[in-house]
Amino acid sequence: MSSTAAGVRSIRLRLPETLAPRADERVRTVRTDAGTLGELIDFLSREIDGFDPNDELYNFAVNGAMILHGERAKTIADGDEIEMLVAFSGG
């Protein structure tokens, strides 16, 4: 039985410097049963010191595509790459 059949996904995670000050901590693989980005966000809030899932400071990209609206409902799959980006605005 594959890991995805059991519900466990291997996700490549890229963290911003604000959550991983050391460069060697910014890219990691996490194993989780999260099936949506929202479930992954909740999982990460328990795993990463200083990450608040209610803080709008972070945007997310899934496989290089920015998710600007409805991110919590975005489906994720085994092997996806999720990047957390510090949100910024300008004018």
PyMOL Python script that loads the backbone (N, CA, C, O; Angstrom):
from pymol import cmd

cmd.read_pdbstr("""\
ATOM      1  N   MET A   1       0.852  -1.165   0.000  1.00  0.00           N
ATOM      2  CA  MET A   1       0.000   0.000   0.000  1.00  0.00           C
ATOM      3  C   MET A   1       0.902   1.234   0.000  1.00  0.00           C
ATOM      4  O   MET A   1       1.838   1.310   0.796  1.00  0.00           O
ATOM      5  N   SER A   2       0.633   2.204  -0.884  1.00  0.00           N
ATOM      6  CA  SER A   2       1.452   3.415  -0.944  1.00  0.00           C
ATOM      7  C   SER A   2       1.095   4.339   0.208  1.00  0.00           C
ATOM      8  O   SER A   2       0.055   4.194   0.850  1.00  0.00           O
ATOM      9  N   SER A   3       1.998   5.307   0.455  1.00  0.00           N
ATOM     10  CA  SER A   3       1.746   6.232   1.556  1.00  0.00           C
ATOM     11  C   SER A   3       0.515   7.081   1.294  1.00  0.00           C
ATOM     12  O   SER A   3      -0.209   7.409   2.234  1.00  0.00           O
ATOM     13  N   THR A   4       0.252   7.452   0.024  1.00  0.00           N
ATOM     14  CA  THR A   4      -0.922   8.263  -0.253  1.00  0.00           C
ATOM     15  C   THR A   4      -2.202   7.468  -0.077  1.00  0.00           C
ATOM     16  O   THR A   4      -3.227   8.041   0.291  1.00  0.00           O
ATOM     17  N   ALA A   5      -2.175   6.171  -0.329  1.00  0.00           N
ATOM     18  CA  ALA A   5      -3.362   5.353  -0.117  1.00  0.00           C
ATOM     19  C   ALA A   5      -3.725   5.341   1.358  1.00  0.00           C
ATOM     20  O   ALA A   5      -4.900   5.258   1.713  1.00  0.00           O
ATOM     21  N   ALA A   6      -2.724   5.423   2.210  1.00  0.00           N
ATOM     22  CA  ALA A   6      -2.966   5.450   3.649  1.00  0.00           C
ATOM     23  C   ALA A   6      -3.320   6.853   4.127  1.00  0.00           C
ATOM     24  O   ALA A   6      -3.620   7.049   5.305  1.00  0.00           O
ATOM     25  N   GLY A   7      -3.287   7.839   3.216  1.00  0.00           N
ATOM     26  CA  GLY A   7      -3.633   9.203   3.586  1.00  0.00           C
ATOM     27  C   GLY A   7      -2.454  10.060   3.991  1.00  0.00           C
ATOM     28  O   GLY A   7      -2.639  11.234   4.312  1.00  0.00           O
ATOM     29  N   VAL A   8      -1.259   9.521   3.986  1.00  0.00           N
ATOM     30  CA  VAL A   8      -0.082  10.299   4.377  1.00  0.00           C
ATOM     31  C   VAL A   8       0.585  10.841   3.126  1.00  0.00           C
ATOM     32  O   VAL A   8       0.848  10.105   2.175  1.00  0.00           O
ATOM     33  N   ARG A   9       0.854  12.142   3.143  1.00  0.00           N
ATOM     34  CA  ARG A   9       1.484  12.800   2.016  1.00  0.00           C
ATOM     35  C   ARG A   9       2.855  13.315   2.415  1.00  0.00           C
ATOM     36  O   ARG A   9       3.088  13.704   3.559  1.00  0.00           O
ATOM     37  N   SER A  10       3.742  13.307   1.455  1.00  0.00           N
ATOM     38  CA  SER A  10       5.064  13.893   1.632  1.00  0.00           C
ATOM     39  C   SER A  10       5.054  15.223   0.889  1.00  0.00           C
ATOM     40  O   SER A  10       4.905  15.256  -0.332  1.00  0.00           O
ATOM     41  N   ILE A  11       5.211  16.313   1.625  1.00  0.00           N
ATOM     42  CA  ILE A  11       5.131  17.666   1.075  1.00  0.00           C
ATOM     43  C   ILE A  11       6.480  18.351   1.253  1.00  0.00           C
ATOM     44  O   ILE A  11       7.059  18.337   2.339  1.00  0.00           O
ATOM     45  N   ARG A  12       6.972  18.952   0.168  1.00  0.00           N
ATOM     46  CA  ARG A  12       8.202  19.742   0.251  1.00  0.00           C
ATOM     47  C   ARG A  12       7.791  21.155   0.646  1.00  0.00           C
ATOM     48  O   ARG A  12       6.991  21.793  -0.039  1.00  0.00           O
ATOM     49  N   LEU A  13       8.336  21.633   1.740  1.00  0.00           N
ATOM     50  CA  LEU A  13       7.940  22.910   2.318  1.00  0.00           C
ATOM     51  C   LEU A  13       9.099  23.896   2.270  1.00  0.00           C
ATOM     52  O   LEU A  13      10.215  23.578   2.681  1.00  0.00           O
ATOM     53  N   ARG A  14       8.829  25.083   1.770  1.00  0.00           N
ATOM     54  CA  ARG A  14       9.815  26.166   1.756  1.00  0.00           C
ATOM     55  C   ARG A  14       9.317  27.256   2.700  1.00  0.00           C
ATOM     56  O   ARG A  14       8.228  27.802   2.524  1.00  0.00           O
ATOM     57  N   LEU A  15      10.138  27.560   3.704  1.00  0.00           N
ATOM     58  CA  LEU A  15       9.775  28.538   4.725  1.00  0.00           C
ATOM     59  C   LEU A  15      10.509  29.855   4.508  1.00  0.00           C
ATOM     60  O   LEU A  15      11.627  29.868   3.993  1.00  0.00           O
ATOM     61  N   PRO A  16       9.882  30.963   4.900  1.00  0.00           N
ATOM     62  CA  PRO A  16      10.572  32.250   4.828  1.00  0.00           C
ATOM     63  C   PRO A  16      11.563  32.399   5.983  1.00  0.00           C
ATOM     64  O   PRO A  16      11.498  31.664   6.968  1.00  0.00           O
ATOM     65  N   GLU A  17      12.457  33.337   5.852  1.00  0.00           N
ATOM     66  CA  GLU A  17      13.475  33.576   6.870  1.00  0.00           C
ATOM     67  C   GLU A  17      12.858  33.925   8.225  1.00  0.00           C
ATOM     68  O   GLU A  17      13.455  33.646   9.264  1.00  0.00           O
ATOM     69  N   THR A  18      11.673  34.531   8.223  1.00  0.00           N
ATOM     70  CA  THR A  18      11.026  34.901   9.490  1.00  0.00           C
ATOM     71  C   THR A  18      10.676  33.678  10.335  1.00  0.00           C
ATOM     72  O   THR A  18      10.593  33.779  11.559  1.00  0.00           O
ATOM     73  N   LEU A  19      10.472  32.527   9.699  1.00  0.00           N
ATOM     74  CA  LEU A  19      10.137  31.300  10.435  1.00  0.00           C
ATOM     75  C   LEU A  19      11.295  30.322  10.530  1.00  0.00           C
ATOM     76  O   LEU A  19      11.269  29.397  11.341  1.00  0.00           O
ATOM     77  N   ALA A  20      12.306  30.526   9.703  1.00  0.00           N
ATOM     78  CA  ALA A  20      13.477  29.638   9.704  1.00  0.00           C
ATOM     79  C   ALA A  20      14.716  30.495   9.462  1.00  0.00           C
ATOM     80  O   ALA A  20      15.180  30.607   8.327  1.00  0.00           O
ATOM     81  N   PRO A  21      15.252  31.098  10.514  1.00  0.00           N
ATOM     82  CA  PRO A  21      16.384  32.014  10.356  1.00  0.00           C
ATOM     83  C   PRO A  21      17.616  31.378   9.703  1.00  0.00           C
ATOM     84  O   PRO A  21      18.353  32.056   8.987  1.00  0.00           O
ATOM     85  N   ARG A  22      17.839  30.105   9.939  1.00  0.00           N
ATOM     86  CA  ARG A  22      18.999  29.428   9.340  1.00  0.00           C
ATOM     87  C   ARG A  22      18.634  28.900   7.959  1.00  0.00           C
ATOM     88  O   ARG A  22      17.582  28.287   7.781  1.00  0.00           O
ATOM     89  N   ALA A  23      19.493  29.135   6.998  1.00  0.00           N
ATOM     90  CA  ALA A  23      19.236  28.728   5.615  1.00  0.00           C
ATOM     91  C   ALA A  23      18.991  27.230   5.488  1.00  0.00           C
ATOM     92  O   ALA A  23      18.174  26.806   4.671  1.00  0.00           O
ATOM     93  N   ASP A  24      19.685  26.425   6.284  1.00  0.00           N
ATOM     94  CA  ASP A  24      19.531  24.973   6.170  1.00  0.00           C
ATOM     95  C   ASP A  24      18.204  24.466   6.740  1.00  0.00           C
ATOM     96  O   ASP A  24      17.902  23.279   6.625  1.00  0.00           O
ATOM     97  N   GLU A  25      17.410  25.345   7.352  1.00  0.00           N
ATOM     98  CA  GLU A  25      16.106  24.963   7.888  1.00  0.00           C
ATOM     99  C   GLU A  25      14.954  25.401   6.991  1.00  0.00           C
ATOM    100  O   GLU A  25      13.801  25.068   7.266  1.00  0.00           O
ATOM    101  N   ARG A  26      15.244  26.139   5.929  1.00  0.00           N
ATOM    102  CA  ARG A  26      14.182  26.753   5.128  1.00  0.00           C
ATOM    103  C   ARG A  26      13.497  25.807   4.155  1.00  0.00           C
ATOM    104  O   ARG A  26      12.372  26.072   3.730  1.00  0.00           O
ATOM    105  N   VAL A  27      14.147  24.720   3.796  1.00  0.00           N
ATOM    106  CA  VAL A  27      13.516  23.734   2.915  1.00  0.00           C
ATOM    107  C   VAL A  27      13.501  22.409   3.668  1.00  0.00           C
ATOM    108  O   VAL A  27      14.533  21.920   4.129  1.00  0.00           O
ATOM    109  N   ARG A  28      12.315  21.851   3.777  1.00  0.00           N
ATOM    110  CA  ARG A  28      12.191  20.573   4.480  1.00  0.00           C
ATOM    111  C   ARG A  28      11.037  19.772   3.906  1.00  0.00           C
ATOM    112  O   ARG A  28      10.150  20.319   3.251  1.00  0.00           O
ATOM    113  N   THR A  29      11.058  18.510   4.151  1.00  0.00           N
ATOM    114  CA  THR A  29       9.965  17.643   3.745  1.00  0.00           C
ATOM    115  C   THR A  29       9.178  17.283   4.987  1.00  0.00           C
ATOM    116  O   THR A  29       9.741  16.848   5.992  1.00  0.00           O
ATOM    117  N   VAL A  30       7.869  17.467   4.909  1.00  0.00           N
ATOM    118  CA  VAL A  30       7.000  17.088   6.021  1.00  0.00           C
ATOM    119  C   VAL A  30       6.081  15.973   5.555  1.00  0.00           C
ATOM    120  O   VAL A  30       5.678  15.921   4.393  1.00  0.00           O
ATOM    121  N   ARG A  31       5.762  15.093   6.473  1.00  0.00           N
ATOM    122  CA  ARG A  31       4.816  14.010   6.197  1.00  0.00           C
ATOM    123  C   ARG A  31       3.572  14.297   7.024  1.00  0.00           C
ATOM    124  O   ARG A  31       3.639  14.477   8.240  1.00  0.00           O
ATOM    125  N   THR A  32       2.444  14.334   6.340  1.00  0.00           N
ATOM    126  CA  THR A  32       1.201  14.708   6.999  1.00  0.00           C
ATOM    127  C   THR A  32       0.019  14.042   6.305  1.00  0.00           C
ATOM    128  O   THR A  32       0.122  13.635   5.147  1.00  0.00           O
ATOM    129  N   ASP A  33      -1.088  13.935   7.004  1.00  0.00           N
ATOM    130  CA  ASP A  33      -2.306  13.421   6.384  1.00  0.00           C
ATOM    131  C   ASP A  33      -3.197  14.556   5.889  1.00  0.00           C
ATOM    132  O   ASP A  33      -4.334  14.315   5.484  1.00  0.00           O
ATOM    133  N   ALA A  34      -2.695  15.790   5.915  1.00  0.00           N
ATOM    134  CA  ALA A  34      -3.464  16.945   5.441  1.00  0.00           C
ATOM    135  C   ALA A  34      -3.816  16.773   3.968  1.00  0.00           C
ATOM    136  O   ALA A  34      -2.959  16.436   3.151  1.00  0.00           O
ATOM    137  N   GLY A  35      -5.075  17.004   3.637  1.00  0.00           N
ATOM    138  CA  GLY A  35      -5.534  16.891   2.260  1.00  0.00           C
ATOM    139  C   GLY A  35      -5.823  18.235   1.613  1.00  0.00           C
ATOM    140  O   GLY A  35      -6.035  18.331   0.405  1.00  0.00           O
ATOM    141  N   THR A  36      -5.826  19.282   2.456  1.00  0.00           N
ATOM    142  CA  THR A  36      -6.037  20.633   1.946  1.00  0.00           C
ATOM    143  C   THR A  36      -4.961  21.545   2.515  1.00  0.00           C
ATOM    144  O   THR A  36      -4.299  21.212   3.498  1.00  0.00           O
ATOM    145  N   LEU A  37      -4.802  22.687   1.888  1.00  0.00           N
ATOM    146  CA  LEU A  37      -3.837  23.656   2.395  1.00  0.00           C
ATOM    147  C   LEU A  37      -4.230  24.127   3.791  1.00  0.00           C
ATOM    148  O   LEU A  37      -3.361  24.380   4.625  1.00  0.00           O
ATOM    149  N   GLY A  38      -5.528  24.246   4.054  1.00  0.00           N
ATOM    150  CA  GLY A  38      -5.991  24.632   5.391  1.00  0.00           C
ATOM    151  C   GLY A  38      -5.579  23.631   6.455  1.00  0.00           C
ATOM    152  O   GLY A  38      -5.154  24.019   7.543  1.00  0.00           O
ATOM    153  N   GLU A  39      -5.700  22.350   6.151  1.00  0.00           N
ATOM    154  CA  GLU A  39      -5.278  21.313   7.093  1.00  0.00           C
ATOM    155  C   GLU A  39      -3.770  21.346   7.279  1.00  0.00           C
ATOM    156  O   GLU A  39      -3.277  21.122   8.384  1.00  0.00           O
ATOM    157  N   LEU A  40      -3.029  21.625   6.206  1.00  0.00           N
ATOM    158  CA  LEU A  40      -1.579  21.742   6.319  1.00  0.00           C
ATOM    159  C   LEU A  40      -1.200  22.950   7.166  1.00  0.00           C
ATOM    160  O   LEU A  40      -0.283  22.868   7.984  1.00  0.00           O
ATOM    161  N   ILE A  41      -1.891  24.068   6.981  1.00  0.00           N
ATOM    162  CA  ILE A  41      -1.635  25.270   7.782  1.00  0.00           C
ATOM    163  C   ILE A  41      -1.845  24.965   9.261  1.00  0.00           C
ATOM    164  O   ILE A  41      -1.033  25.359  10.099  1.00  0.00           O
ATOM    165  N   ASP A  42      -2.926  24.270   9.584  1.00  0.00           N
ATOM    166  CA  ASP A  42      -3.182  23.903  10.982  1.00  0.00           C
ATOM    167  C   ASP A  42      -2.080  22.986  11.516  1.00  0.00           C
ATOM    168  O   ASP A  42      -1.627  23.155  12.648  1.00  0.00           O
ATOM    169  N   PHE A  43      -1.652  22.020  10.708  1.00  0.00           N
ATOM    170  CA  PHE A  43      -0.560  21.118  11.079  1.00  0.00           C
ATOM    171  C   PHE A  43       0.710  21.918  11.345  1.00  0.00           C
ATOM    172  O   PHE A  43       1.389  21.693  12.347  1.00  0.00           O
ATOM    173  N   LEU A  44       1.034  22.855  10.449  1.00  0.00           N
ATOM    174  CA  LEU A  44       2.260  23.641  10.592  1.00  0.00           C
ATOM    175  C   LEU A  44       2.219  24.547  11.815  1.00  0.00           C
ATOM    176  O   LEU A  44       3.259  24.836  12.406  1.00  0.00           O
ATOM    177  N   SER A  45       1.034  24.995  12.198  1.00  0.00           N
ATOM    178  CA  SER A  45       0.930  25.851  13.385  1.00  0.00           C
ATOM    179  C   SER A  45       1.335  25.098  14.646  1.00  0.00           C
ATOM    180  O   SER A  45       1.750  25.706  15.633  1.00  0.00           O
ATOM    181  N   ARG A  46       1.213  23.774  14.613  1.00  0.00           N
ATOM    182  CA  ARG A  46       1.640  22.954  15.755  1.00  0.00           C
ATOM    183  C   ARG A  46       3.112  22.561  15.662  1.00  0.00           C
ATOM    184  O   ARG A  46       3.732  22.218  16.669  1.00  0.00           O
ATOM    185  N   GLU A  47       3.669  22.610  14.455  1.00  0.00           N
ATOM    186  CA  GLU A  47       5.036  22.146  14.212  1.00  0.00           C
ATOM    187  C   GLU A  47       6.091  23.255  14.150  1.00  0.00           C
ATOM    188  O   GLU A  47       7.270  22.993  14.386  1.00  0.00           O
ATOM    189  N   ILE A  48       5.687  24.480  13.839  1.00  0.00           N
ATOM    190  CA  ILE A  48       6.649  25.564  13.622  1.00  0.00           C
ATOM    191  C   ILE A  48       6.455  26.650  14.665  1.00  0.00           C
ATOM    192  O   ILE A  48       5.406  27.291  14.721  1.00  0.00           O
ATOM    193  N   ASP A  49       7.468  26.851  15.485  1.00  0.00           N
ATOM    194  CA  ASP A  49       7.422  27.909  16.500  1.00  0.00           C
ATOM    195  C   ASP A  49       7.243  29.263  15.833  1.00  0.00           C
ATOM    196  O   ASP A  49       7.918  29.577  14.853  1.00  0.00           O
ATOM    197  N   GLY A  50       6.341  30.052  16.363  1.00  0.00           N
ATOM    198  CA  GLY A  50       6.146  31.407  15.869  1.00  0.00           C
ATOM    199  C   GLY A  50       5.159  31.535  14.726  1.00  0.00           C
ATOM    200  O   GLY A  50       4.860  32.650  14.297  1.00  0.00           O
ATOM    201  N   PHE A  51       4.640  30.416  14.218  1.00  0.00           N
ATOM    202  CA  PHE A  51       3.678  30.494  13.116  1.00  0.00           C
ATOM    203  C   PHE A  51       2.267  30.474  13.670  1.00  0.00           C
ATOM    204  O   PHE A  51       1.862  29.516  14.328  1.00  0.00           O
ATOM    205  N   ASP A  52       1.519  31.536  13.399  1.00  0.00           N
ATOM    206  CA  ASP A  52       0.130  31.664  13.823  1.00  0.00           C
ATOM    207  C   ASP A  52      -0.759  31.507  12.585  1.00  0.00           C
ATOM    208  O   ASP A  52      -0.671  32.326  11.670  1.00  0.00           O
ATOM    209  N   PRO A  53      -1.599  30.492  12.534  1.00  0.00           N
ATOM    210  CA  PRO A  53      -2.408  30.259  11.340  1.00  0.00           C
ATOM    211  C   PRO A  53      -3.429  31.362  11.065  1.00  0.00           C
ATOM    212  O   PRO A  53      -3.970  31.445   9.963  1.00  0.00           O
ATOM    213  N   ASN A  54      -3.691  32.200  12.052  1.00  0.00           N
ATOM    214  CA  ASN A  54      -4.641  33.301  11.879  1.00  0.00           C
ATOM    215  C   ASN A  54      -3.970  34.596  11.438  1.00  0.00           C
ATOM    216  O   ASN A  54      -4.645  35.586  11.155  1.00  0.00           O
ATOM    217  N   ASP A  55      -2.659  34.588  11.382  1.00  0.00           N
ATOM    218  CA  ASP A  55      -1.900  35.760  10.970  1.00  0.00           C
ATOM    219  C   ASP A  55      -1.919  35.862   9.449  1.00  0.00           C
ATOM    220  O   ASP A  55      -1.583  34.897   8.762  1.00  0.00           O
ATOM    221  N   GLU A  56      -2.297  36.986   8.929  1.00  0.00           N
ATOM    222  CA  GLU A  56      -2.366  37.170   7.482  1.00  0.00           C
ATOM    223  C   GLU A  56      -1.036  37.623   6.894  1.00  0.00           C
ATOM    224  O   GLU A  56      -0.993  38.140   5.778  1.00  0.00           O
ATOM    225  N   LEU A  57       0.040  37.434   7.632  1.00  0.00           N
ATOM    226  CA  LEU A  57       1.367  37.842   7.188  1.00  0.00           C
ATOM    227  C   LEU A  57       1.888  36.961   6.057  1.00  0.00           C
ATOM    228  O   LEU A  57       2.766  37.379   5.302  1.00  0.00           O
ATOM    229  N   TYR A  58       1.354  35.742   5.934  1.00  0.00           N
ATOM    230  CA  TYR A  58       1.903  34.798   4.972  1.00  0.00           C
ATOM    231  C   TYR A  58       0.932  34.492   3.833  1.00  0.00           C
ATOM    232  O   TYR A  58      -0.275  34.352   4.034  1.00  0.00           O
ATOM    233  N   ASN A  59       1.497  34.394   2.639  1.00  0.00           N
ATOM    234  CA  ASN A  59       0.786  33.884   1.466  1.00  0.00           C
ATOM    235  C   ASN A  59       1.378  32.518   1.154  1.00  0.00           C
ATOM    236  O   ASN A  59       2.458  32.172   1.634  1.00  0.00           O
ATOM    237  N   PHE A  60       0.662  31.747   0.347  1.00  0.00           N
ATOM    238  CA  PHE A  60       1.110  30.402   0.021  1.00  0.00           C
ATOM    239  C   PHE A  60       1.124  30.198  -1.488  1.00  0.00           C
ATOM    240  O   PHE A  60       0.261  30.698  -2.209  1.00  0.00           O
ATOM    241  N   ALA A  61       2.119  29.456  -1.943  1.00  0.00           N
ATOM    242  CA  ALA A  61       2.185  29.037  -3.337  1.00  0.00           C
ATOM    243  C   ALA A  61       2.228  27.513  -3.338  1.00  0.00           C
ATOM    244  O   ALA A  61       2.947  26.899  -2.550  1.00  0.00           O
ATOM    245  N   VAL A  62       1.454  26.918  -4.227  1.00  0.00           N
ATOM    246  CA  VAL A  62       1.433  25.463  -4.385  1.00  0.00           C
ATOM    247  C   VAL A  62       1.987  25.155  -5.767  1.00  0.00           C
ATOM    248  O   VAL A  62       1.413  25.539  -6.787  1.00  0.00           O
ATOM    249  N   ASN A  63       3.115  24.454  -5.779  1.00  0.00           N
ATOM    250  CA  ASN A  63       3.788  24.103  -7.033  1.00  0.00           C
ATOM    251  C   ASN A  63       4.026  25.333  -7.912  1.00  0.00           C
ATOM    252  O   ASN A  63       3.865  25.290  -9.131  1.00  0.00           O
ATOM    253  N   GLY A  64       4.414  26.429  -7.255  1.00  0.00           N
ATOM    254  CA  GLY A  64       4.764  27.654  -7.961  1.00  0.00           C
ATOM    255  C   GLY A  64       3.613  28.590  -8.258  1.00  0.00           C
ATOM    256  O   GLY A  64       3.848  29.698  -8.738  1.00  0.00           O
ATOM    257  N   ALA A  65       2.376  28.195  -7.993  1.00  0.00           N
ATOM    258  CA  ALA A  65       1.210  29.039  -8.258  1.00  0.00           C
ATOM    259  C   ALA A  65       0.732  29.681  -6.959  1.00  0.00           C
ATOM    260  O   ALA A  65       0.373  28.989  -6.006  1.00  0.00           O
ATOM    261  N   MET A  66       0.734  31.026  -6.935  1.00  0.00           N
ATOM    262  CA  MET A  66       0.250  31.741  -5.756  1.00  0.00           C
ATOM    263  C   MET A  66      -1.231  31.476  -5.549  1.00  0.00           C
ATOM    264  O   MET A  66      -2.020  31.501  -6.493  1.00  0.00           O
ATOM    265  N   ILE A  67      -1.596  31.221  -4.299  1.00  0.00           N
ATOM    266  CA  ILE A  67      -3.000  31.020  -3.941  1.00  0.00           C
ATOM    267  C   ILE A  67      -3.408  32.262  -3.151  1.00  0.00           C
ATOM    268  O   ILE A  67      -3.031  32.413  -1.989  1.00  0.00           O
ATOM    269  N   LEU A  68      -4.172  33.144  -3.776  1.00  0.00           N
ATOM    270  CA  LEU A  68      -4.507  34.422  -3.151  1.00  0.00           C
ATOM    271  C   LEU A  68      -5.875  34.424  -2.480  1.00  0.00           C
ATOM    272  O   LEU A  68      -6.125  35.227  -1.581  1.00  0.00           O
ATOM    273  N   HIS A  69      -6.755  33.537  -2.910  1.00  0.00           N
ATOM    274  CA  HIS A  69      -8.093  33.478  -2.327  1.00  0.00           C
ATOM    275  C   HIS A  69      -8.483  32.018  -2.136  1.00  0.00           C
ATOM    276  O   HIS A  69      -8.171  31.166  -2.968  1.00  0.00           O
ATOM    277  N   GLY A  70      -9.163  31.744  -1.039  1.00  0.00           N
ATOM    278  CA  GLY A  70      -9.641  30.388  -0.788  1.00  0.00           C
ATOM    279  C   GLY A  70      -8.540  29.385  -0.528  1.00  0.00           C
ATOM    280  O   GLY A  70      -8.685  28.199  -0.823  1.00  0.00           O
ATOM    281  N   GLU A  71      -7.420  29.873   0.035  1.00  0.00           N
ATOM    282  CA  GLU A  71      -6.267  28.983   0.218  1.00  0.00           C
ATOM    283  C   GLU A  71      -6.567  27.794   1.115  1.00  0.00           C
ATOM    284  O   GLU A  71      -6.012  26.717   0.898  1.00  0.00           O
ATOM    285  N   ARG A  72      -7.412  27.950   2.102  1.00  0.00           N
ATOM    286  CA  ARG A  72      -7.661  26.849   3.035  1.00  0.00           C
ATOM    287  C   ARG A  72      -8.354  25.667   2.345  1.00  0.00           C
ATOM    288  O   ARG A  72      -8.219  24.529   2.794  1.00  0.00           O
ATOM    289  N   ALA A  73      -9.089  25.923   1.266  1.00  0.00           N
ATOM    290  CA  ALA A  73      -9.805  24.856   0.559  1.00  0.00           C
ATOM    291  C   ALA A  73      -8.974  24.212  -0.544  1.00  0.00           C
ATOM    292  O   ALA A  73      -9.398  23.208  -1.117  1.00  0.00           O
ATOM    293  N   LYS A  74      -7.812  24.756  -0.853  1.00  0.00           N
ATOM    294  CA  LYS A  74      -6.977  24.239  -1.939  1.00  0.00           C
ATOM    295  C   LYS A  74      -6.524  22.817  -1.608  1.00  0.00           C
ATOM    296  O   LYS A  74      -5.929  22.578  -0.557  1.00  0.00           O
ATOM    297  N   THR A  75      -6.805  21.887  -2.499  1.00  0.00           N
ATOM    298  CA  THR A  75      -6.398  20.494  -2.318  1.00  0.00           C
ATOM    299  C   THR A  75      -4.897  20.368  -2.545  1.00  0.00           C
ATOM    300  O   THR A  75      -4.344  20.985  -3.456  1.00  0.00           O
ATOM    301  N   ILE A  76      -4.242  19.563  -1.708  1.00  0.00           N
ATOM    302  CA  ILE A  76      -2.821  19.286  -1.885  1.00  0.00           C
ATOM    303  C   ILE A  76      -2.631  17.781  -2.055  1.00  0.00           C
ATOM    304  O   ILE A  76      -3.448  16.975  -1.610  1.00  0.00           O
ATOM    305  N   ALA A  77      -1.531  17.431  -2.710  1.00  0.00           N
ATOM    306  CA  ALA A  77      -1.281  16.020  -3.027  1.00  0.00           C
ATOM    307  C   ALA A  77       0.139  15.633  -2.635  1.00  0.00           C
ATOM    308  O   ALA A  77       0.999  16.485  -2.410  1.00  0.00           O
ATOM    309  N   ASP A  78       0.357  14.343  -2.561  1.00  0.00           N
ATOM    310  CA  ASP A  78       1.684  13.813  -2.283  1.00  0.00           C
ATOM    311  C   ASP A  78       2.671  14.373  -3.307  1.00  0.00           C
ATOM    312  O   ASP A  78       2.402  14.351  -4.508  1.00  0.00           O
ATOM    313  N   GLY A  79       3.805  14.871  -2.835  1.00  0.00           N
ATOM    314  CA  GLY A  79       4.842  15.393  -3.716  1.00  0.00           C
ATOM    315  C   GLY A  79       4.717  16.871  -4.034  1.00  0.00           C
ATOM    316  O   GLY A  79       5.598  17.430  -4.687  1.00  0.00           O
ATOM    317  N   ASP A  80       3.643  17.523  -3.590  1.00  0.00           N
ATOM    318  CA  ASP A  80       3.498  18.955  -3.846  1.00  0.00           C
ATOM    319  C   ASP A  80       4.592  19.747  -3.142  1.00  0.00           C
ATOM    320  O   ASP A  80       5.140  19.317  -2.127  1.00  0.00           O
ATOM    321  N   GLU A  81       4.898  20.917  -3.708  1.00  0.00           N
ATOM    322  CA  GLU A  81       5.812  21.851  -3.066  1.00  0.00           C
ATOM    323  C   GLU A  81       4.999  23.058  -2.631  1.00  0.00           C
ATOM    324  O   GLU A  81       4.330  23.698  -3.442  1.00  0.00           O
ATOM    325  N   ILE A  82       5.063  23.359  -1.351  1.00  0.00           N
ATOM    326  CA  ILE A  82       4.347  24.477  -0.765  1.00  0.00           C
ATOM    327  C   ILE A  82       5.379  25.498  -0.303  1.00  0.00           C
ATOM    328  O   ILE A  82       6.303  25.173   0.442  1.00  0.00           O
ATOM    329  N   GLU A  83       5.208  26.729  -0.754  1.00  0.00           N
ATOM    330  CA  GLU A  83       6.106  27.792  -0.314  1.00  0.00           C
ATOM    331  C   GLU A  83       5.304  28.807   0.481  1.00  0.00           C
ATOM    332  O   GLU A  83       4.246  29.262   0.047  1.00  0.00           O
ATOM    333  N   MET A  84       5.824  29.156   1.654  1.00  0.00           N
ATOM    334  CA  MET A  84       5.230  30.213   2.471  1.00  0.00           C
ATOM    335  C   MET A  84       5.985  31.489   2.164  1.00  0.00           C
ATOM    336  O   MET A  84       7.209  31.548   2.280  1.00  0.00           O
ATOM    337  N   LEU A  85       5.236  32.514   1.768  1.00  0.00           N
ATOM    338  CA  LEU A  85       5.846  33.778   1.396  1.00  0.00           C
ATOM    339  C   LEU A  85       5.333  34.880   2.316  1.00  0.00           C
ATOM    340  O   LEU A  85       4.153  34.909   2.667  1.00  0.00           O
ATOM    341  N   VAL A  86       6.221  35.777   2.698  1.00  0.00           N
ATOM    342  CA  VAL A  86       5.812  36.909   3.512  1.00  0.00           C
ATOM    343  C   VAL A  86       5.020  37.860   2.614  1.00  0.00           C
ATOM    344  O   VAL A  86       5.503  38.298   1.570  1.00  0.00           O
ATOM    345  N   ALA A  87       3.800  38.166   3.042  1.00  0.00           N
ATOM    346  CA  ALA A  87       2.954  39.057   2.264  1.00  0.00           C
ATOM    347  C   ALA A  87       3.504  40.478   2.329  1.00  0.00           C
ATOM    348  O   ALA A  87       4.040  40.911   3.349  1.00  0.00           O
ATOM    349  N   PHE A  88       3.360  41.171   1.242  1.00  0.00           N
ATOM    350  CA  PHE A  88       3.781  42.569   1.225  1.00  0.00           C
ATOM    351  C   PHE A  88       2.793  43.358   0.375  1.00  0.00           C
ATOM    352  O   PHE A  88       2.082  42.803  -0.462  1.00  0.00           O
ATOM    353  N   SER A  89       2.769  44.644   0.606  1.00  0.00           N
ATOM    354  CA  SER A  89       1.910  45.499  -0.205  1.00  0.00           C
ATOM    355  C   SER A  89       2.676  46.755  -0.541  1.00  0.00           C
ATOM    356  O   SER A  89       3.671  47.098   0.098  1.00  0.00           O
ATOM    357  N   GLY A  90       2.210  47.399  -1.511  1.00  0.00           N
ATOM    358  CA  GLY A  90       2.877  48.623  -1.934  1.00  0.00           C
ATOM    359  C   GLY A  90       1.926  49.455  -2.744  1.00  0.00           C
ATOM    360  O   GLY A  90       0.776  49.080  -2.973  1.00  0.00           O
ATOM    361  N   GLY A  91       2.414  50.568  -3.165  1.00  0.00           N
ATOM    362  CA  GLY A  91       1.511  51.420  -3.910  1.00  0.00           C
ATOM    363  C   GLY A  91       2.192  52.272  -4.905  1.00  0.00           C
ATOM    364  O   GLY A  91       1.539  53.045  -5.607  1.00  0.00           O
TER     365      GLY A  91
END
""", "prot")
cmd.dss("prot")
cmd.show_as("cartoon", "prot")
cmd.util.cbc("prot")
cmd.orient("prot")
